């Protein structure tokens, strides 16, 4: 299986607070070698999360 890892940053800007979350995503290619890649998420690890006051 062909797997890939991505580092993701999520930002939520609300009316009173802003939140930031970092996570590591692992994807696997479920398609055959001769087909167009079809990636699926197989793992998610939350690295760090924070509430920010602006």
C-alpha positions as CSV (number, residue, x, y, z in Angstrom):
1,X,0.0,0.0,0.0
2,X,1.1,3.5,-0.8
3,X,0.7,5.8,2.3
4,X,1.3,9.5,2.7
5,X,1.5,11.8,5.8
6,X,0.2,15.4,5.8
7,X,0.5,18.1,8.5
8,X,-2.8,20.0,8.8
9,X,-3.6,23.3,10.4
10,X,-7.2,24.2,11.2
11,X,-8.2,27.7,12.1
12,X,-11.7,28.6,13.5
13,X,-12.4,32.3,13.7
14,X,-15.4,33.0,15.9
15,X,-17.0,36.1,17.3
16,X,-15.2,35.9,20.7
17,X,-12.4,33.4,20.3
18,X,-10.1,32.0,17.6
19,X,-9.0,28.4,17.8
20,X,-6.0,26.8,16.1
21,X,-5.4,23.0,15.8
22,X,-2.5,21.1,14.4
23,X,-2.9,17.5,13.3
24,X,-1.0,14.8,11.4
25,X,-3.1,12.9,8.8
26,X,-2.1,9.6,7.3
27,X,-3.6,8.6,3.9
28,X,-3.5,5.4,1.9
29,X,-4.0,4.9,-1.8
30,X,-6.7,2.2,-2.3
31,X,-6.5,2.3,-6.2
32,X,-4.6,-0.3,-8.3
33,X,-1.3,0.7,-9.9
34,X,-2.9,1.4,-13.3
35,X,-5.8,3.4,-11.9
36,X,-6.3,7.1,-10.8
37,X,-5.2,7.4,-7.1
38,X,-8.0,7.1,-4.6
39,X,-6.7,8.2,-1.2
40,X,-8.5,7.5,2.1
41,X,-7.7,8.8,5.6
42,X,-6.6,6.0,7.9
43,X,-5.2,7.9,10.9
44,X,-5.5,11.3,12.5
45,X,-3.3,12.5,15.4
46,X,-4.1,15.8,17.1
47,X,-0.7,17.4,17.8
48,X,-1.7,20.7,19.6
49,X,-4.7,22.9,20.0
50,X,-5.0,26.4,21.4
51,X,-7.7,29.1,22.0
52,X,-6.5,32.5,21.0
53,X,-7.9,35.8,22.3
54,X,-7.8,38.6,19.8
